[in-house]
Amino acid sequence: MGSGVTVAVVVPVYGNAATLRPVAGRLGAALAGHDWRLRLVVDASPDDSAAVAADLAAADPRIGVTVLTVNVGQHRALAAGLAAEGGADAWVCLDADLQDPPEAVPLLLDRLARGDVAAVFAGRRGRYESPVRRLTGTLHRAVAARLTGLPADAGAFLAMDGLVRAAVVSAVGEGAPSVVLAVARAGRPVTSVPVARDRRPEGRSAWTGRSRARQSVRSLAWAVRVRR
């Protein structure tokens, strides 16, 4: 995607004080020559993430911060960040724990720029999860793919155009349990490209095994309702 295109990157933040600076630095290096912005959505994080995010924003006008006082979860935080970032040509969702490599963002943007799809998912690759979580996640995504038509390796690391961004913000506001499933509501062609993930070097996740299981159940139930 050319340097004349404005890219807005949205990153949900929870327990990521130790990784925010590397995320911002690596993203800036990956998007060198592009017109980019970064929106950090601090989801009522219990650590110093808000303070670190504020320091980054003070040092770089391209970085904006949204601080949520109540924890809403990864996907609603992403939707809030997407809603806050208008006036771009492409939007990217990226995790803050460095499992999603910022260096892969140009790959997603270049595929999106070909113009035949409206969203590009970073297909999950690599042994960054435990065997049990990897198996359950694969099964969940396979079922969701059959219900929605999304790629079976789709996750919340993706690039999208303006039509999909608007559909995602609307669908999550109306109760869609994930940004991934909300993409399906746009009814636009999508694809995925393989991207190897890294193990989380530091930080934590708001999602326990039990809460992830509840999220999976809600997502599949929502996909079934929409299909009907």
C-alpha positions in Angstrom: 0.0 0.0 0.0 1.5 3.3 -1.1 2.9 6.1 1.1 0.0 8.4 0.2 -2.5 6.1 2.0 -3.4 6.9 5.6 -3.4 3.9 7.9 -5.0 3.9 11.4 -3.8 1.1 13.7 -5.9 0.2 16.7 -4.4 -1.7 19.7 -6.4 -2.8 22.7 -4.4 -2.6 25.9 -4.7 -4.6 29.1 -1.7 -5.4 31.3 0.7 -4.4 28.5 2.8 -1.7 30.2 6.0 -3.7 29.4 5.3 -4.1 25.7 3.7 -0.8 24.6 7.0 0.9 23.8 8.3 -2.0 21.7 4.9 -2.2 19.9 5.0 1.5 19.0 8.7 1.4 18.0 8.4 -1.7 15.8 5.2 -0.4 14.2 6.8 2.9 13.4 9.7 1.1 11.8 7.4 -1.2 9.8 5.3 1.7 8.5 8.2 4.0 7.7 7.3 6.1 4.7 3.6 5.6 5.3 1.1 8.1 6.8 0.1 6.2 9.9 -1.6 6.8 13.2 -1.8 4.5 16.3 -4.7 4.4 18.7 -4.0 2.7 22.0 -7.3 1.8 23.8 -6.5 1.1 27.5 -9.2 -1.2 28.7 -9.3 -0.3 32.4 -5.9 -1.9 32.7 -4.7 -2.5 36.3 -1.0 -1.8 35.6 0.8 1.3 34.4 -0.4 0.9 30.8 -2.3 4.2 30.8 0.7 6.1 32.0 3.0 4.5 29.4 0.5 5.2 26.7 0.2 8.8 27.7 4.0 9.1 27.6 4.1 7.7 24.1 1.3 10.0 22.9 3.2 13.0 24.4 6.3 12.1 22.5 4.6 11.4 19.1 1.5 13.3 17.8 0.7 10.3 15.6 -0.2 8.3 18.7 -3.6 8.8 20.4 -4.9 7.2 23.6 -8.4 6.2 24.7 -8.7 5.2 28.4 -11.8 3.1 29.3 -12.7 3.2 33.0 -14.6 -0.1 32.8 -13.2 -3.2 31.3 -15.2 -4.1 28.2 -13.0 -6.8 26.7 -10.7 -6.9 23.6 -13.3 -6.7 20.9 -15.4 -3.9 22.3 -12.2 -2.0 23.0 -11.2 -2.5 19.3 -14.6 -1.2 18.2 -14.1 1.9 20.4 -10.8 2.5 18.8 -12.0 2.0 15.3 -14.9 4.4 16.0 -12.4 7.0 17.3 -10.2 6.8 14.2 -12.0 8.4 11.2 -10.4 9.9 8.1 -8.1 7.0 7.2 -7.9 4.8 4.0 -7.2 1.5 5.8 -7.6 0.3 9.4 -5.5 -2.4 11.2 -6.3 -4.2 14.4 -3.3 -5.4 16.3 -2.7 -6.9 19.8 -0.4 -5.2 22.3 1.4 -8.3 23.6 3.7 -8.7 20.6 2.2 -12.1 19.6 1.0 -10.2 16.6 4.2 -9.0 14.9 4.0 -5.3 13.8 6.3 -6.2 10.9 3.5 -8.1 9.3 1.2 -5.0 9.0 2.6 -4.0 5.6 1.9 -7.5 4.3 -1.8 -7.1 5.2 -1.9 -3.6 3.7 -0.3 -4.7 0.4 -2.8 -7.5 0.0 -5.7 -5.1 0.8 -4.4 -2.6 -1.7 -4.9 -5.1 -4.6 -8.6 -4.1 -4.3 -10.3 -7.5 -4.7 -11.1 -7.9 -1.0 -12.3 -5.6 1.7 -10.5 -7.2 4.7 -7.3 -9.3 5.1 -6.8 -11.5 8.2 -3.4 -12.5 9.4 -3.8 -16.3 9.3 -2.6 -17.8 12.5 0.6 -19.8 12.2 3.2 -20.9 14.8 3.3 -22.6 18.1 2.5 -19.6 20.3 -0.3 -21.3 22.2 -0.5 -24.4 24.4 -1.6 -27.6 22.6 -5.0 -27.6 24.3 -5.7 -24.0 23.6 -4.5 -24.4 20.0 -6.8 -27.4 19.5 -9.9 -25.8 21.0 -9.2 -22.5 19.1 -8.8 -24.4 15.8 -12.1 -26.3 16.3 -13.9 -23.1 17.2 -12.6 -21.2 14.2 -13.4 -24.1 11.9 -17.1 -24.1 13.0 -17.3 -20.3 12.8 -15.8 -20.4 9.3 -18.5 -22.8 8.1 -21.2 -20.6 9.6 -19.9 -17.3 8.3 -17.7 -18.0 5.3 -14.7 -16.3 7.0 -11.3 -17.9 6.6 -10.7 -20.7 9.1 -7.5 -19.1 10.3 -9.1 -15.6 10.9 -8.3 -13.8 14.1 -8.4 -10.2 15.5 -5.1 -9.2 13.7 -6.4 -7.8 10.4 -6.6 -4.9 7.9 -9.8 -3.6 6.6 -11.3 -0.9 4.3 -13.8 1.8 5.3 -16.9 -0.2 4.6 -15.8 -3.1 6.8 -14.7 -0.7 9.5 -18.2 0.9 9.6 -19.8 -2.5 9.6 -17.6 -3.7 12.5 -18.3 -0.6 14.7 -22.0 -1.0 14.0 -22.2 -4.8 14.6 -20.2 -4.7 17.8 -22.4 -1.8 19.0 -25.4 -4.0 18.3 -24.1 -7.0 20.3 -21.7 -8.9 18.0 -19.3 -10.7 20.4 -16.2 -10.3 18.3 -14.6 -8.0 15.7 -13.9 -11.2 13.6 -17.5 -12.2 13.4 -18.6 -8.6 12.9 -16.5 -8.5 9.7 -18.9 -11.2 8.3 -21.8 -8.8 8.7 -20.2 -6.5 6.1 -20.9 -9.0 3.4 -17.7 -8.1 1.6 -15.1 -10.4 0.1 -12.3 -11.2 2.6 -9.1 -13.3 2.6 -6.2 -14.3 4.9 -2.4 -14.4 4.5 -0.2 -16.6 6.7 1.5 -14.8 9.5 3.7 -16.6 12.1 2.9 -15.5 15.7 5.3 -15.1 18.6 5.0 -16.2 22.2 4.0 -13.4 24.5 7.3 -12.1 25.9 5.8 -10.2 28.8 2.5 -8.9 30.0 -0.8 -10.6 30.6 -4.2 -11.1 29.1 -7.6 -10.3 30.5 -8.9 -13.6 29.1 -8.7 -16.6 31.3 -9.5 -20.1 30.0 -13.0 -19.9 31.3 -13.7 -16.5 29.9 -12.3 -17.6 26.5 -14.7 -20.6 26.5 -17.6 -18.3 27.3 -16.5 -16.0 24.4 -16.4 -19.0 22.1 -19.9 -20.1 23.0 -21.3 -16.6 22.6 -19.6 -16.2 19.2 -20.9 -19.4 17.8 -24.4 -18.7 19.1 -24.3 -15.3 17.5 -23.1 -16.7 14.2 -25.9 -19.2 14.2 -28.5 -16.5 14.8 -27.1 -14.3 12.0 -27.0 -17.2 9.6 -30.7 -17.8 10.2 
